Amino acid sequence: MPKLLSRLVARPWPVLLALAALTTLSACDPNRVYEENTDLKSPTGDPYVWDVQQRPSFTFPIADTTGRYEVYFNVRNASAYRFYNLYLKHTLTGPDGRVVGQPLLHYMPLFDPKTGEPLGAGAGDIFDHQFLALRNVHFARSGNYKVTLEQYMRQNQLPGIMSVGVRVVKADAGKK
């Protein structure tokens, strides 16, 4: 064992490259069609504030119209966020520029309402959430679709919401 350790200390590059390759491969998700997040800031430039006028949009391509998809919303918040939940509304626009379906209001719990404990994955005072927003969606046309998100709280500015995003995955991938 000491001989192996001395080799690793003397030449750590092969081990580090193997770990980097393993990390990269495990991060790849063949079911993912699209994922993007955008950082938020107030109109005056204050970071991590979602202003009611700010409506992030995410454009993603759909090539396969025979498949089904799931659309997730990503939210990153700080523990200093003052509410236990977040309401947001989304609008989905098709390749022809027309709204697809009805704009929907989504309820997203970020903290346990009774205990105040943060939900989601996190470290320190930053927490990441992924909410299934649209299940088993069939896109009738190929082309670029756009999802626009709006915060729908009773406050014009939401300090503590750091970023929001959209993730689109194939719904039936891996099912037999």
Secondary structure, 3 states (H helix, E strand, C coil): CHHHHHHHHHCCHHHHHHHHHHHHHHHCCCCEEEEEEEECECCCCCECEEECCCCCEEEEEECCCCCCEEEEEEEEEECCCCCCEEEEEEEEECCCCCECCCCEEEEEECECCCCCCECCEEECCEEEEEEEEEEEECCCCCEEEEEEEEECCCCCEEECEEEEEEEEEECCCCCC
